[in-house]
Amino acid sequence: MLEPYQQRILCLDIRPRSFAFVVFEGPKVVLDWGARSFRRGVNAVRVPLGLKVARLLDEYAPCALVLERPRTSKHLRIVAAIRKQAKIHKIPIRLLSAKTIDAAFSGSNDNKDQIASVLTTRFPDLLSVLPPKRKPWRSEDYRMSIFDAAALGTAYFEQKRRPDPTLPQPQ
């Protein structure tokens, strides 16, 4: 098994109509990031979710695929499509709870904007996609999903570095 500093992981932040990804090469290096859409209807995207995930798995060949534990039935269906691709590529999936992610950023008193700022200090390359602070009357910028995926990766490596017996372990 590779040491955590050698592991390449692919982190996905799943939304109802899109997902964002961040590829880590160990806990200190971000290789790539981006966001993909899988809308339906008039603005439908022609490439299905499974194929988009398969392309990412082929391109980066990660040691693990990291996702937040699904909370809704819609997310369960999306995770099922991702699991299918991970199984085909023989890549294990690690599910992290929201509690584990919060613990990696010293509690849940930090909001998303503050966590994104912390992530840009750790990974300066992400500064180019940092959205402006959200106003209460505006919807969340799609780029924030990239930072949610980066937070997943940071929490994954933090848990590997210092496992806390009181926190749930990744599956």
CYANA upper distance limits for C-alpha pairs under 8 A (distance plus 0.5 A):
  2 LEU  CA      6 GLN  CA      6.42
  2 LEU  CA      7 GLN  CA      6.49
  3 GLU  CA      7 GLN  CA      6.95
  4 PRO  CA     26 GLY  CA      6.25
  4 PRO  CA     27 PRO  CA      7.52
  4 PRO  CA    157 PHE  CA      7.30
  4 PRO  CA    160 LYS  CA      7.52
  4 PRO  CA    161 ARG  CA      8.21
  5 TYR  CA     25 GLU  CA      7.71
  5 TYR  CA     26 GLY  CA      4.50
  5 TYR  CA     27 PRO  CA      6.36
  5 TYR  CA     28 LYS  CA      8.18
  6 GLN  CA     25 GLU  CA      6.88
  6 GLN  CA     26 GLY  CA      5.55
  7 GLN  CA     24 PHE  CA      8.25
  7 GLN  CA     25 GLU  CA      6.33
  7 GLN  CA     26 GLY  CA      5.52
  7 GLN  CA     62 PRO  CA      8.13
  7 GLN  CA     63 CYS  CA      6.69
  8 ARG  CA     23 VAL  CA      7.50
  8 ARG  CA     24 PHE  CA      5.94
  8 ARG  CA     25 GLU  CA      4.91
  8 ARG  CA     26 GLY  CA      6.48
  8 ARG  CA     61 ALA  CA      8.26
  8 ARG  CA     62 PRO  CA      5.41
  8 ARG  CA     63 CYS  CA      6.04
  8 ARG  CA     64 ALA  CA      7.72
  9 ILE  CA     23 VAL  CA      6.28
  9 ILE  CA     24 PHE  CA      5.79
  9 ILE  CA     25 GLU  CA      7.21
  9 ILE  CA     26 GLY  CA      8.18
  9 ILE  CA     62 PRO  CA      5.34
  9 ILE  CA     63 CYS  CA      6.15
  9 ILE  CA     64 ALA  CA      5.54
  9 ILE  CA     65 LEU  CA      6.39
  9 ILE  CA     66 VAL  CA      7.57
  9 ILE  CA    153 GLY  CA      8.06
 10 LEU  CA     21 PHE  CA      7.29
 10 LEU  CA     22 VAL  CA      6.46
 10 LEU  CA     23 VAL  CA      5.12
 10 LEU  CA     24 PHE  CA      7.02
 10 LEU  CA     57 LEU  CA      8.48
 10 LEU  CA     60 TYR  CA      8.37
 10 LEU  CA     62 PRO  CA      6.46
 10 LEU  CA     64 ALA  CA      6.99
 10 LEU  CA     65 LEU  CA      5.44
 10 LEU  CA     66 VAL  CA      6.64
 10 LEU  CA    153 GLY  CA      8.37
 11 CYS  CA     21 PHE  CA      5.93
 11 CYS  CA     22 VAL  CA      5.79
 11 CYS  CA     23 VAL  CA      6.84
 11 CYS  CA     24 PHE  CA      8.46
 11 CYS  CA     65 LEU  CA      6.39
 11 CYS  CA     66 VAL  CA      5.11
 11 CYS  CA     67 LEU  CA      6.58
 11 CYS  CA    149 ALA  CA      5.94
 11 CYS  CA    150 ALA  CA      7.52
 11 CYS  CA    152 LEU  CA      6.92
 11 CYS  CA    153 GLY  CA      6.42
 12 LEU  CA     19 PHE  CA      7.00
 12 LEU  CA     20 ALA  CA      6.13
 12 LEU  CA     21 PHE  CA      5.08
 12 LEU  CA     22 VAL  CA      7.33
 12 LEU  CA     65 LEU  CA      8.07
 12 LEU  CA     66 VAL  CA      6.84
 12 LEU  CA     67 LEU  CA      5.98
 12 LEU  CA     68 GLU  CA      8.42
 12 LEU  CA    149 ALA  CA      5.90
 12 LEU  CA    152 LEU  CA      8.45
 13 ASP  CA     19 PHE  CA      5.92
 13 ASP  CA     20 ALA  CA      5.67
 13 ASP  CA     21 PHE  CA      6.89
 13 ASP  CA     67 LEU  CA      7.05
 13 ASP  CA     68 GLU  CA      7.55
 13 ASP  CA    145 SER  CA      6.67
 13 ASP  CA    146 ILE  CA      7.74
 13 ASP  CA    148 ASP  CA      6.63
 13 ASP  CA    149 ALA  CA      5.31
 13 ASP  CA    152 LEU  CA      8.41
 14 ILE  CA     18 SER  CA      6.96
 14 ILE  CA     19 PHE  CA      4.99
 14 ILE  CA     20 ALA  CA      7.26
 14 ILE  CA     67 LEU  CA      8.33
 14 ILE  CA     75 HIS  CA      7.83
 14 ILE  CA     78 ILE  CA      8.37
 15 ARG  CA     19 PHE  CA      5.96
 15 ARG  CA     75 HIS  CA      8.15
 16 PRO  CA     74 LYS  CA      7.54
 16 PRO  CA     75 HIS  CA      7.56
 17 ARG  CA     37 SER  CA      6.48
 17 ARG  CA     38 PHE  CA      5.90
 17 ARG  CA     39 ARG  CA      5.58
 18 SER  CA     35 ALA  CA      7.69
 18 SER  CA     36 ARG  CA      6.06
 18 SER  CA     37 SER  CA      4.56
 18 SER  CA     38 PHE  CA      5.96
 18 SER  CA     39 ARG  CA      7.60
 19 PHE  CA     35 ALA  CA      6.23
 19 PHE  CA     36 ARG  CA      5.94
 19 PHE  CA     37 SER  CA      6.91
 19 PHE  CA    145 SER  CA      7.75
 20 ALA  CA     33 TRP  CA      7.93
 20 ALA  CA     34 GLY  CA      6.13
 20 ALA  CA     35 ALA  CA      4.51
 20 ALA  CA     36 ARG  CA      6.60
 20 ALA  CA    145 SER  CA      6.08
 20 ALA  CA    146 ILE  CA      5.63
 20 ALA  CA    149 ALA  CA      6.94
 21 PHE  CA     33 TRP  CA      5.87
 21 PHE  CA     34 GLY  CA      6.01
 21 PHE  CA     35 ALA  CA      6.71
 21 PHE  CA    146 ILE  CA      6.64
 21 PHE  CA    149 ALA  CA      6.32
 21 PHE  CA    150 ALA  CA      8.32
 22 VAL  CA     30 VAL  CA      7.61
 22 VAL  CA     31 LEU  CA      8.10
 22 VAL  CA     32 ASP  CA      6.30
 22 VAL  CA     33 TRP  CA      4.74
 22 VAL  CA     34 GLY  CA      7.27
 22 VAL  CA    146 ILE  CA      7.21
 22 VAL  CA    149 ALA  CA      6.39
 22 VAL  CA    150 ALA  CA      6.33
 22 VAL  CA    153 GLY  CA      8.25
 23 VAL  CA     30 VAL  CA      6.37
 23 VAL  CA     31 LEU  CA      5.91
 23 VAL  CA     32 ASP  CA      5.74
 23 VAL  CA     33 TRP  CA      6.74
 23 VAL  CA     60 TYR  CA      8.19
 24 PHE  CA     28 LYS  CA      8.17
 24 PHE  CA     29 VAL  CA      6.24
 24 PHE  CA     30 VAL  CA      5.05
 24 PHE  CA     31 LEU  CA      6.22
 24 PHE  CA     32 ASP  CA      8.06
 24 PHE  CA    153 GLY  CA      7.62
 25 GLU  CA     29 VAL  CA      5.72
 25 GLU  CA     30 VAL  CA      6.66
 25 GLU  CA     31 LEU  CA      6.98
 26 GLY  CA    157 PHE  CA      8.24
 27 PRO  CA    153 GLY  CA      8.19
 27 PRO  CA    154 THR  CA      7.19
 27 PRO  CA    157 PHE  CA      6.24
 28 LYS  CA    122 ARG  CA      8.01
 28 LYS  CA    123 PHE  CA      7.98
 29 VAL  CA    123 PHE  CA      7.78
 30 VAL  CA    123 PHE  CA      7.42
 30 VAL  CA    125 ASP  CA      8.35
 33 TRP  CA    146 ILE  CA      7.32
 34 GLY  CA    146 ILE  CA      6.96
 35 ALA  CA    142 TYR  CA      8.39
 35 ALA  CA    143 ARG  CA      7.94
 35 ALA  CA    145 SER  CA      8.09
 35 ALA  CA    146 ILE  CA      7.29
 36 ARG  CA     52 LYS  CA      8.35
 37 SER  CA     45 VAL  CA      7.40
 38 PHE  CA     44 ALA  CA      7.50
 38 PHE  CA     45 VAL  CA      6.03
 38 PHE  CA     47 VAL  CA      7.92
 38 PHE  CA     48 PRO  CA      6.82
 38 PHE  CA     49 LEU  CA      6.45
 39 ARG  CA     43 ASN  CA      7.06
 39 ARG  CA     44 ALA  CA      5.45
 39 ARG  CA     45 VAL  CA      6.25
 40 ARG  CA     44 ALA  CA      4.64
 40 ARG  CA     45 VAL  CA      7.23
 47 VAL  CA     51 LEU  CA      7.08
 47 VAL  CA     52 LYS  CA      7.29
 48 PRO  CA     52 LYS  CA      6.98
 49 LEU  CA     53 VAL  CA      6.76
 49 LEU  CA     81 ALA  CA      7.92
 49 LEU  CA     82 ILE  CA      8.39
 50 GLY  CA     54 ALA  CA      6.57
 50 GLY  CA     81 ALA  CA      6.30
 50 GLY  CA     82 ILE  CA      6.73
 50 GLY  CA     84 LYS  CA      8.45
 50 GLY  CA     85 GLN  CA      6.92
 51 LEU  CA     55 ARG  CA      6.67
 52 LYS  CA     56 LEU  CA      6.99
 53 VAL  CA     57 LEU  CA      6.70
 53 VAL  CA     82 ILE  CA      7.23
 53 VAL  CA     85 GLN  CA      7.49
 54 ALA  CA     58 ASP  CA      6.56
 54 ALA  CA     85 GLN  CA      6.40
 54 ALA  CA     86 ALA  CA      8.34
 54 ALA  CA     89 HIS  CA      8.48
 55 ARG  CA     59 GLU  CA      6.52
 56 LEU  CA     60 TYR  CA      6.55
 56 LEU  CA     61 ALA  CA      8.38
 57 LEU  CA     61 ALA  CA      5.74
 57 LEU  CA     62 PRO  CA      7.17
 57 LEU  CA     86 ALA  CA      8.26
 57 LEU  CA     89 HIS  CA      7.77
 58 ASP  CA     89 HIS  CA      8.46
 62 PRO  CA     91 ILE  CA      7.75
 63 CYS  CA     91 ILE  CA      6.88
 63 CYS  CA     92 PRO  CA      7.80
 64 ALA  CA     91 ILE  CA      6.20
 64 ALA  CA     92 PRO  CA      5.64
 64 ALA  CA     93 ILE  CA      6.33
 64 ALA  CA     94 ARG  CA      7.34
 65 LEU  CA     86 ALA  CA      8.17
 65 LEU  CA     91 ILE  CA      7.28
 65 LEU  CA     92 PRO  CA      6.71
 65 LEU  CA     93 ILE  CA      5.21
 65 LEU  CA     94 ARG  CA      6.56
 66 VAL  CA     93 ILE  CA      6.34
 66 VAL  CA     94 ARG  CA      5.27
 66 VAL  CA     95 LEU  CA      6.48
 66 VAL  CA     96 LEU  CA      7.89
 66 VAL  CA    152 LEU  CA      7.54
 66 VAL  CA    153 GLY  CA      7.58
 66 VAL  CA    156 TYR  CA      8.11
 67 LEU  CA     93 ILE  CA      7.81
 67 LEU  CA     94 ARG  CA      6.76
 67 LEU  CA     95 LEU  CA      5.51
 67 LEU  CA     96 LEU  CA      6.81
 67 LEU  CA    152 LEU  CA      7.63
 68 GLU  CA     95 LEU  CA      5.85
 68 GLU  CA     96 LEU  CA      5.33
 68 GLU  CA     97 SER  CA      6.34
 68 GLU  CA     98 ALA  CA      7.42
 68 GLU  CA    152 LEU  CA      7.63
 69 ARG  CA     95 LEU  CA      5.59
 69 ARG  CA     96 LEU  CA      5.94
 69 ARG  CA     97 SER  CA      5.79
 69 ARG  CA     98 ALA  CA      8.00
 70 PRO  CA     75 HIS  CA      5.97
 70 PRO  CA     76 LEU  CA      6.36
 70 PRO  CA     79 VAL  CA      7.96
 71 ARG  CA     75 HIS  CA      7.19
 71 ARG  CA     76 LEU  CA      8.07
 72 THR  CA     76 LEU  CA      6.81
 73 SER  CA     77 ARG  CA      6.92
 74 LYS  CA     78 ILE  CA      7.01
 75 HIS  CA     79 VAL  CA      6.49
 76 LEU  CA     80 ALA  CA      6.59
 77 ARG  CA     81 ALA  CA      7.09
 78 ILE  CA     82 ILE  CA      6.95
 79 VAL  CA     83 ARG  CA      6.43
 80 ALA  CA     84 LYS  CA      6.72
 81 ALA  CA     85 GLN  CA      7.15
 82 ILE  CA     86 ALA  CA      6.69
 83 ARG  CA     87 LYS  CA      6.49
 83 ARG  CA     93 ILE  CA      7.88
 84 LYS  CA     88 ILE  CA      6.82
 85 GLN  CA     89 HIS  CA      6.73
 86 ALA  CA     90 LYS  CA      6.31
 86 ALA  CA     91 ILE  CA      5.55
 86 ALA  CA     92 PRO  CA      7.24
 86 ALA  CA     93 ILE  CA      7.69
 87 LYS  CA     91 ILE  CA      6.72
 87 LYS  CA     92 PRO  CA      8.03
 93 ILE  CA    171 GLN  CA      7.86
 94 ARG  CA    170 PRO  CA      5.87
 94 ARG  CA    171 GLN  CA      5.76
 95 LEU  CA    170 PRO  CA      5.81
 95 LEU  CA    171 GLN  CA      6.15
 96 LEU  CA    100 THR  CA      6.79
 96 LEU  CA    101 ILE  CA      7.62
 96 LEU  CA    152 LEU  CA      8.03
 96 LEU  CA    156 TYR  CA      8.01
 96 LEU  CA    169 GLN  CA      8.13
 96 LEU  CA    170 PRO  CA      6.03
 96 LEU  CA    171 GLN  CA      8.30
 97 SER  CA    101 ILE  CA      7.09
 97 SER  CA    168 PRO  CA      8.02
 98 ALA  CA    102 ASP  CA      6.65
 99 LYS  CA    103 ALA  CA      6.62
 99 LYS  CA    167 LEU  CA      8.21
100 THR  CA    104 ALA  CA      6.97
100 THR  CA    155 ALA  CA      7.19
100 THR  CA    159 GLN  CA      8.39
100 THR  CA    167 LEU  CA      7.01
100 THR  CA    168 PRO  CA      7.76
101 ILE  CA    105 PHE  CA      7.42
101 ILE  CA    151 ALA  CA      7.32
101 ILE  CA    152 LEU  CA      6.80
101 ILE  CA    155 ALA  CA      5.66
102 ASP  CA    106 SER  CA      7.03
102 ASP  CA    107 GLY  CA      5.55
102 ASP  CA    108 SER  CA      5.70
103 ALA  CA    107 GLY  CA      5.57
103 ALA  CA    108 SER  CA      7.90
103 ALA  CA    155 ALA  CA      8.26
104 ALA  CA    154 THR  CA      7.69
104 ALA  CA    155 ALA  CA      5.56
104 ALA  CA    158 GLU  CA      6.82
104 ALA  CA    159 GLN  CA      8.21
105 PHE  CA    110 ASP  CA      7.94
105 PHE  CA    115 ILE  CA      7.71
105 PHE  CA    155 ALA  CA      8.42
106 SER  CA    110 ASP  CA      8.41
110 ASP  CA    114 GLN  CA      6.39
110 ASP  CA    115 ILE  CA      6.88
111 ASN  CA    115 ILE  CA      6.81
112 LYS  CA    116 ALA  CA      6.54
112 LYS  CA    144 MET  CA      8.44
113 ASP  CA    117 SER  CA      6.78
113 ASP  CA    133 LYS  CA      6.62
113 ASP  CA    134 ARG  CA      8.16
114 GLN  CA    118 VAL  CA      6.81
115 ILE  CA    119 LEU  CA      6.69
115 ILE  CA    151 ALA  CA      8.22
116 ALA  CA    120 THR  CA      6.79
116 ALA  CA    130 LEU  CA      7.70
116 ALA  CA    144 MET  CA      8.21
116 ALA  CA    147 PHE  CA      6.22
116 ALA  CA    148 ASP  CA      8.49
117 SER  CA    121 THR  CA      7.02
117 SER  CA    130 LEU  CA      8.41
118 VAL  CA    122 ARG  CA      7.01
119 LEU  CA    123 PHE  CA      6.36
119 LEU  CA    124 PRO  CA      8.44
119 LEU  CA    126 LEU  CA      8.22
119 LEU  CA    147 PHE  CA      7.88
119 LEU  CA    150 ALA  CA      7.90
119 LEU  CA    151 ALA  CA      7.92
120 THR  CA    124 PRO  CA      5.43
120 THR  CA    125 ASP  CA      7.74
120 THR  CA    126 LEU  CA      6.06
120 THR  CA    127 LEU  CA      5.84
120 THR  CA    130 LEU  CA      8.22
123 PHE  CA    127 LEU  CA      8.20
126 LEU  CA    130 LEU  CA      7.07
129 VAL  CA    143 ARG  CA      6.97
130 LEU  CA    143 ARG  CA      7.50
130 LEU  CA    144 MET  CA      7.89
131 PRO  CA    141 ASP  CA      7.07
131 PRO  CA    143 ARG  CA      6.83
131 PRO  CA    144 MET  CA      7.24
134 ARG  CA    138 ARG  CA      7.05
134 ARG  CA    139 SER  CA      8.08
134 ARG  CA    140 GLU  CA      7.05
134 ARG  CA    141 ASP  CA      8.13
140 GLU  CA    144 MET  CA      7.53
141 ASP  CA    145 SER  CA      8.48
142 TYR  CA    146 ILE  CA      8.40
143 ARG  CA    147 PHE  CA      7.69
144 MET  CA    148 ASP  CA      6.89
145 SER  CA    149 ALA  CA      6.80
146 ILE  CA    150 ALA  CA      6.75
147 PHE  CA    151 ALA  CA      6.51
148 ASP  CA    152 LEU  CA      6.86
149 ALA  CA    153 GLY  CA      7.03
150 ALA  CA    154 THR  CA      6.72
151 ALA  CA    155 ALA  CA      6.55
152 LEU  CA    156 TYR  CA      6.59
153 GLY  CA    157 PHE  CA      6.79
154 THR  CA    158 GLU  CA      6.52
155 ALA  CA    159 GLN  CA      6.49
156 TYR  CA    160 LYS  CA      6.82
157 PHE  CA    161 ARG  CA      6.57
158 GLU  CA    162 ARG  CA      6.56
158 GLU  CA    163 PRO  CA      8.23
159 GLN  CA    163 PRO  CA      5.38
159 GLN  CA    164 ASP  CA      7.76
163 PRO  CA    167 LEU  CA      8.42
163 PRO  CA    169 GLN  CA      8.48
